[in-house]
Amino acid sequence: MKLVFLDTETTGLKAWKNGKTYHEITELAIIVHENGKETFRESWKFFPRRIETADPIALEIGGYDQKKWDAEAIDWNAKIISYLCSILDGAVIVGHNVKFDIGFLRATFNDFGMKFFFPPELDTKALAKMVWGFNNLKMDFIRSQVDGMTCDGGHRALKDTEDCVFIYTKFQEMIKKTI
């Protein structure tokens, strides 16, 4: 089985507004596991194409720094989207509040006219609920309550993706103990 763990940082909370793409992805991280082994890991920074619609608080939370983005970010284009489609194809997408991330990917793909049938998804919020029984399923709360997790570096795409892998692994361990 192929699992694609992912997380995005964005310029705000609304992928769509009035039927048009609005906020956008500034950072994306992906970690791929195939047959229980990590086979791919990457993180990208993307230049916002509509910085004027950005929520300053979202930029701050997501660690957006113009100088850093000028030095490290790339532009969205059809080639990178095709590459992402090849990574996602045939997988289960795993993330924390994963519908949010997929919504932003859909909006970005739509901007470039890319049609893609998104695969099934698995939300680590549900897994965290099963493993630890928390009612508060915000990632920062989970990090503050679970040994082996830390809030340091949170709200950055790669750290958040690594934490999704951690939660999934703890879920797998719990399942193995019950079998």
N, C-alpha and C positions, 0 to 999 in steps of 0.2 A: 504494500500500500504506500502511496505517495502522499505525504502531508506537507503542505506549504504553510508555514507559520509566517504571519506578516503583521506589520503595523505601519500606520501612516501618521505623520504630523501634518497639520493643515493650517491654512490661513483663517479658519473659522469653523463653525459647526454646520454650515449649510452648503452641501454639495450643489444643491439646486435652489433657485429662488425665481419665482414667477415663470417656471418652465425652462429656465436657462441655467447653465452652469454658473456658479457664483464663487464660493470659496474653493480652494484647490490644495492639492498635495504639495508640501514643500520638502518632505522627507519620506522615504519608503525603505523599509528593511524586510528582507525575506531570508528565511532559513528553511531549507528543504530537508526532510527526512524521507528516506526510502528504505522500506523493510527494517525500520528501527535504527538506521544509521544516518548521520548528517552527511549529505552529499553536496550541499551548496549553501553559501552564506554570502549575502551582499547587502550593502546599504548605499542609497543614493540620496543626494540633495538635489532638488529641482528648483530652478528659478520660477518664482511666481509669474504668471502671465498677466494677472489682474491684481497687482499689489494694491491698487486703489480700493478694492473691496475687502482687503484684509482687516481682521479684527486685531488691534494692537495687543490685546490680552492673549489671544491665541498665538500670535507670533512669539510673545515673551515665554509663554508656557512651553511651546515647541522648540525653544532655543534658537529661534531665527536671529541671525547676526549678519547684516549686510556684507561686512568684510569677509566673513567666513564663506558665505554663499558666493560672493564674487570669485573667491579662490577655488572653491570646491564643487559648485553646483553645475548641473547640466540642464540643457533645455529639453522639455518634452518634445518628442517627435514620433512619427509613425514607426520608425525602426525600433526604438526602445519599447514601444507598446507591443509590437509584434514579439519582441524578445520576452516580455512579461507574459504574454499569452502562451508562449511555448513553455514557460516555467509552470504556469498555473494549469495547463491542460492536463486532464486526467487525474487531478489531485483532489484532496479535500483541503479547503482553506481553513486554517485555524488561527483565531485571534481573539482578543479581549474586546467584547462589543464589536464583533467582526462585521456586522451589517453596516456599521459606520464606515469602516475602511473600504468595504466592497462598494458602497455607495459612491465614495470618492473616486475609486478606480473606474466604475461605470461612467461617471461624469467625464473623467479625463478621456477615456476611450471614445466616448460620444463626441467630444470636441474634435477628435481626429478621424471621425467617421469609421472607427473600428468596431465591427460587430464581433462579439465574443459571448459565448454561452458560459457563464460563470459556473464553476463546479459547486458541489455541496459544501456547506460550511459547518464548522464546529466552534462554538463559543466557549472560551475558557472560563467565562463567568459561571456557566452551568457546571463545569468541571470543578471549579473552586467551591461552589456550593455543596457539591457531593463529597468532596474530600474533607473540607474543614467545617461545613455547616454554617458558614457566615451568612448573615442577612445583608450586610453591607458588602457589595461585590466590586466596589471601586478598587482599581489596581493598587493605589497608594495605601488603602486600608489593608488589603491582603498582604502587601509587602511589610507593613508595620507589625503584622501579627504572626507571620510565618518565619520560622527559623530557616536560614539559608537565603532569605530574600532581603533586599535593602532598597530604600527609596532613593539612594544616591544614583544619579544619572537618569532618573525616571523622566518620562515624557520626552524621550528621544527614541526614535524608531527602533534602533537596534537593541537597546536595553529592554524596551517594552516587548519586543519579539522574543528575546532570550527569556524573559519572564513568562511568556506564554508557553515556551518549551518546558520550563520548570514546572508550571502548573500541570501541563499534560503528562509529564513524567511522573509527578506525584499521583495523578489519577491512575496511570498505568500500574504503579506500585500498589495502590489500594486495591485495584481489580485483581491483581495476581494473589494478594493475600486472601481474598474472599473465594478464590477458586480452589 
